[in-house]
């Protein structure tokens, strides 16, 4: 499974040198075509909907 970054948020919006900040990254997991061809149905079924959707 590969991951793709969908959204990056920093809090606060303005960052200064030496300050603390929070970084939130939302990403989704997806399968490449080669993985779909080689993996079995049971292996693909292990991934949850929320993992693939990015929640």
C-alpha positions as CSV (number, residue, x, y, z in Angstrom):
1,X,0.0,0.0,0.0
2,X,1.2,3.5,-0.8
3,X,0.1,6.6,0.9
4,X,-0.8,10.0,-0.6
5,X,-0.8,13.2,1.5
6,X,-4.1,15.0,1.0
7,X,-4.0,17.8,3.5
8,X,-1.4,19.5,5.7
9,X,-2.4,21.9,8.5
10,X,-0.2,23.8,10.9
11,X,-1.4,25.4,14.1
12,X,-0.9,28.3,14.6
13,X,-1.0,29.6,11.0
14,X,2.1,31.8,11.5
15,X,5.3,30.0,12.7
16,X,8.4,31.9,14.1
17,X,11.9,30.6,14.7
18,X,12.1,28.7,18.0
19,X,8.3,28.6,18.4
20,X,6.3,25.4,19.0
21,X,3.6,24.3,16.5
22,X,1.3,21.5,15.8
23,X,1.5,19.7,12.4
24,X,-1.5,17.7,11.2
25,X,-1.2,15.5,8.1
26,X,-4.2,13.8,6.5
27,X,-3.3,11.0,4.1
28,X,-5.0,8.2,2.2
29,X,-3.8,4.7,1.5
30,X,-4.2,3.3,-2.0
31,X,-3.1,0.2,-3.9
32,X,-1.0,0.3,-7.0
33,X,-2.1,-1.7,-10.1
34,X,0.6,-4.3,-9.5
35,X,-0.6,-4.8,-5.9
36,X,-4.1,-5.3,-7.1
37,X,-3.0,-8.0,-9.6
38,X,-0.8,-9.9,-7.2
39,X,-2.7,-9.7,-3.8
40,X,-5.5,-12.1,-3.0
41,X,-9.0,-10.9,-2.1
42,X,-8.4,-11.8,1.6
43,X,-5.2,-9.7,1.7
44,X,-7.0,-6.7,0.2
45,X,-10.0,-7.1,2.5
46,X,-7.8,-6.5,5.6
47,X,-7.7,-2.8,4.9
48,X,-10.5,-0.8,6.4
49,X,-12.7,1.7,4.7
50,X,-11.4,4.5,7.0
51,X,-7.8,3.8,6.1
52,X,-8.5,4.0,2.4
53,X,-10.7,7.0,2.8
54,X,-8.2,8.9,4.9
55,X,-10.0,9.3,8.2
